Amino acid sequence: MNRVDKEETLIEMGPANEGEESNGPLFENISNTDSELPGNSEGLSTTETTLLISDLQGKTGRRYNLFLKQRLRIDKRHQSKDSVFFRDGVRRIDFVLAYVDDAKIEGERKVERRREFENNLAKAGLELETEDKKESENGKTYFVKVHAPWEVLITYAEVLNIKAPIKENDIPCPVENPLDCVFWPFRLPEIVMHPEPDYFTAPFSKERQELYLIDDESTFFSPSVRNRIVYYILTRCPYGTEEGKKKFGIKRLLNNGTYTAAYPLHDCQYWRRANDPKCENERYTLYREWARFPRFFKEQPLDLIRKYYGEKIGIYFAWLGFYTEMLFFAAVVGLICFLYGAFTMHENMSSQEICNSSIGGEIIMCPLCDQKCDYWRLNSTCESSQYSHLFDNVATLFFAIFMGIWVTLFLEFWKRLQARLEYEWDLVDFEEEQQQLQLRPEYEAKCTQKRKNPVTQELELIKRKSIHDYGKLTLLYFGILFWISLIIASMIAVIVYRLAVYAAFASIMENTRTLQPIRGLLTPQLATSVTASCLNFVIIMMLNFLYERIAIWITDMEIPRTHLQYENRLTMKMFLFQFVNYYSSCFYVAFFKGKFVGYPGSYTYMFDRWRNEECDPAGCLIELTTQLTIVMAGKQIWGNIQEAILPWIWNWWGRRKARSRPENLYSRWEQDHDLQSFGPLGLFYEYLEMVIQFGFITLFVASFPLAPLLALMNNILEIRVDSWKLTTQYRRPVAAKAHSIGIWQEILNGMAILSVVTNAFIVAFTSDMIPRLVYYYAYFTDSDSPMSGYINDSLSVFQTSDFLDKNRPEVNPGNFSTCRYRDYRYPPDHEKEYAHTMQFWHILAAKMAFIIIMEHVVFIVKFFVAWMIPDVPSEVKAKIKREKYLTQRILHEYELNKLKQKLCEGRTSASMEKEVIATEGRVELSGAM
C-alpha cells in the first residue's frame, strides 16, 4: 500500500477538558533540599512565581496531575507534509523533539523519561502531536511536534518581559539624503529591509491585553518569539526523580540520549516558497536577498535577520557588516602604503648597496650557523632586501599611526550604531541585570539553600561552596595553566626546529645545483621561516581542537550562576588560549628573534645547544610579514572550509536517502532534522574567529599593510558564508535577546590599546627605520646622498681567527681573515674590542624615545576622538525620550479609563476615587515631562 493512502495514529496532548484555557507554568515552589529542581522560574522572584502559579491553578483546579491523550486518525492527503502546522492546519509547530527507539538496557528508562516529560509539558499547557516512526524516512525516528497556545504565550511573554506593540510610531522619518541615489545599487527592497511597521512598544501584560495591537492571536507573536518561549519551558520542565533528586530540562535529555534532537522549524524550503499561504517564507527571502554570494555588494536586511533569528544573531551580523565596512577604509590606506613601497623599491639606497656587486658583492658575512655554514656574500640577499622595502619604509610609520586612530573610530562608531539598533529593536530597557537574574538550570540543580536578596528582599537560590568545590576549582585553574604552558612549549619546539634545520637548509641550498637559480629569492632564512610558519599553523589547529573541548568542560565544572556568566567565563578562557596560540609565534619573530644573538665568538645559545637565530641584513620585518601572512591566510581558508564545505558534506550524506523518496513525503520536520545543529556556542565561535582576525590586523599591522585588505576580502566572503550556512545548512537556532556584543566589546577595547604598544615596538625594534633615521641625521658621510654608506656602517667587523672551535666553519675556501655581522660593535683592533659603540646607544635611545612619543601621540588622539564622538546619537536620545513619554501616557490613560469605567458601573469607594485622582496626576506629569 502506498504511504499516502495509509493512515497513522497521532498522539495529541492538550488541555484536560475541552473549553478550558491551557494552564501556564507547571513548576511549583519546591523547598525540599533534596530536589534538583528549584522553585523559581528563571528571572522571577519567589513571590512572583507563587502568584503566577496560584493564578493558573485557580483557572484549572487540580489539572497539574491530569492530562488527556487523544488519538486522531487524519488522512495524510488533506495536508502537505512540507508544512509548519499541526495536522489540523491551524496550530503552528513551535518546536520539534525527535527520538529513536532504544532496545538496549537504558531503553525502558528513556521511555519512562519521555513519558513523564511529555506529560509535564502537557500539564504546562503545551500541545503535542507525535509522528509515528513508520512515517519517517529511516523508519526509526519519532517526531513530537510542540505547539504553544495563546494562554501559554501570554503567560510567559509577561514572565520574560517581552515587548509588544501598543501604537504605531508617529516620529517622522529622517529627511532623505541627496546622496542616497549614489548608493541605490547597494540597497535592498524596502519590504526586505523593513518587513514590519515600526511601533511604540511596552512590556506585555495579561491584564492589559486590549491595550496591545492584537489583530490575530496566531500571528501576534512572531515565530522566533514563540520558539524562545517554548524553549524556556522545555529547559525547566521536570521528567522524573532519579537518585532522590528531581531531574529536569531538555538539555539533560539530549545529553543522555532520551531525545536525539530538539529544534524550532524553518518556515519553508530555502530555494522556493511554501505552498501554504499562511507561511511567511522569510527563509526564502533571506536566501534570495542575503545568503547568496552574488549579493555580496548589497546591504544586509538586519531587521529581517532579527525577526527570523532573534536579536542575538542580528547584532552579530550588524557588527560583522559594520566591521567589514570600516575595513574598506583601512584596506585602501594599507594598499596605498604598499604601492608606495612598490614604486620606491628601486630607489631604496640600502637595497641598492646590497645588490651592488662592488659593495654588497665585496662584503663577506660571517656564517649563520656553527661549523656547517660557510661564509657568504651580502649581495646574495639582494631580492629579499628589495622585497623587505615593500613593508619597511616611511609609509609603515604613517600606517601604524593611522591604524591606531582607525581602531578608535571603529569602536566609537560601532557604539553609535549599536545604540541605534537598541532603540529600533526595543532593547533600550533590556539590561544585563535582567540576563543576570536568569539562572542556569544547571546552577539551580545544585542549589541547596536560599537567602534574602538585599535589594528585592525576596528569597533567592544560592549554592554554598565547600572545601571540595574550592579544591576542584584549584585543579581546574591548574589545568588552564597547564594548557597555556603546553602552547608555550609548542612554540619553543618550533623555535628549536628553526634553529636545528637552518644549517640543513643552508647546506642543501649550497650543494644542490637545481636550487641555484632561485637561491637569491629562496634564502635559508626564508625557507626556515616558511616551513616553521606552516608547522606552527598545524600545531595551532591541533591545539585548538583539543582545547575547545577542555575549555567547555572546565566551564561546565565551574557551574556559573547565569547564562551571561557562563558565556563570559568561556569567552575569556578561549580567548586567552587563542591569543597565546595564534600570536605567540608572531611575538617571537617581532620582539625576540635576532635580539639576543651575541656576536661571533660569543654567541648566545638556547639550552646551551642551539644557537639563536639572526635576522636578515635587511631586518626581521619580512619574516614577520611571512609569519603573519601564513597564519592569518591559513586560518581564514581553513575556517571557511570548516564553516561551509564540511556542513554541506554532512548534510548531503544525511539526505542521500531522501532524494530517492517523493518530495511530498519529505516532511518539514524531517528536512530540518537532517540539517546540522547550530548549537548554543555557534555564535561564540563566529565572534572568536573575527576577534582573532581583528588582532592580526591591529597588533601587527605595521609589518603587513595588506592585512586589512586580506581581512576585507575574507569578511565579504564570511558574511555570505555565515548567512548561507545559517539559512541552508543549519537548523533554525533558538531565538535569543542581546543588546550588545557583550564581553567581546571589552576584549576589542583591550586589543585596541595593546595594538598601539605592539606597533610602536615593531616600528622601533623590528623594522630598520630608526637606525636609518639616526644614520641619516647624525652619522651620514655624504651630504649629497645622506643614506649612502648605511649598509657598511650597520655591519661590524669580526676577525675570523677569533672564532671558537665550535663556531669555526669547517672550510674557508676564500681564506677570509675578517667577516661582517649585523651589529654596532668596535672592530678587533680597537681598545674596546667587540664592545657596543656609542652609535648603538644613540639608536637605542632613539628607539625608546620614538616608542614614548608615538604611544603618547596616538593615545591622546584616541582619547580625544573617543571624547568627541558620543556613544548615543542625539536623534536616538530624542526618539527614546519621545517613546518613553508616549508609552507612559498611553499606559496611564488606559489605567485612568479603566478606573473611570469602574466608577461608572457604580463600584465607587473613597480609595478608588483617590486612585483616579492619582492616575490623572500621573497623566499630567507625563505631559509636563
Secondary structure, DSSP 8 states (H G I E B T S, - for coil): --GGG-EEEEEEEE-SSTTS------------TT-SS-SS-TT--HHHHHHHHHHHHHHHTTGGG--EEEEEEEEGGGS-SS-SB-TTSSSB--EEEEEE---STTHHHHHHHHHHHHHHHHHTT-EEEEE-GGGSSSS-EEEEEEE--HHHHHHHHHHTT-EEEEEE--S------GGGGTTGGG---HHHH--S--EEEEE--GGGGGGS--S-HHHHS-HHHHHHHHHHHHTT-EEEEETTEEEE-HHHHHHTTS-SEEE---SS-TTS--SSTTS--HHHHHHHHTSSGGGTTS---HHHHHHHH-HHHHHHHHHHHHHHHHHHHHHHHHHHHHHHHHHTGGG-HHHHHHH-TTTTTT-EE--SSSSS---EEGGGGHHHHHHHTTTSSHHHHHHHHHHHHHHHHHHHHHHHHHHHHHHHTT-TT--HHHHHTSB-HHHHHH--EEEE-TTT--EEEE----HHHHHHHHHHHHHHHHHHHHHHHHHHHHHHHHHHHHHHHHHHHHH-GGGGGGTTTS-HHHHHHHHHHHHHHHHHHHHHHHHHHHHHHHHHHH--SBHHHHHHHHHHHHHHHHHHHHHHHHHHHHHTTTTS-EETTEE-EETTTEE----BTTBSHHHHHHHHHHHHHHHHHHHHIIIIIHHHHHHHHHHTTGGGS-GGGS-HHHHHHTSB---TTHHHHHHHHHHHHHHHHHHSGGG-TTHHHHHHHHHHHHHHHHHHIIIIIB--------SS-THHHHHHHHHHHHHHHHHHHIIIIISSHHHHHHIIIII-S-SSSTTTTHHHHHEEEEEGGG--TTTS-S--TT--SEEEEES-B--TTSTTTT-B-HHHHHHHHHHHHHHHHHHHHHHHHHHHHHHHS-SS-HHHHHHHHHHHHHHHHHHHHHHHHHHHHHHHTT---HHHHHHHHHHHHHHHHHHH-
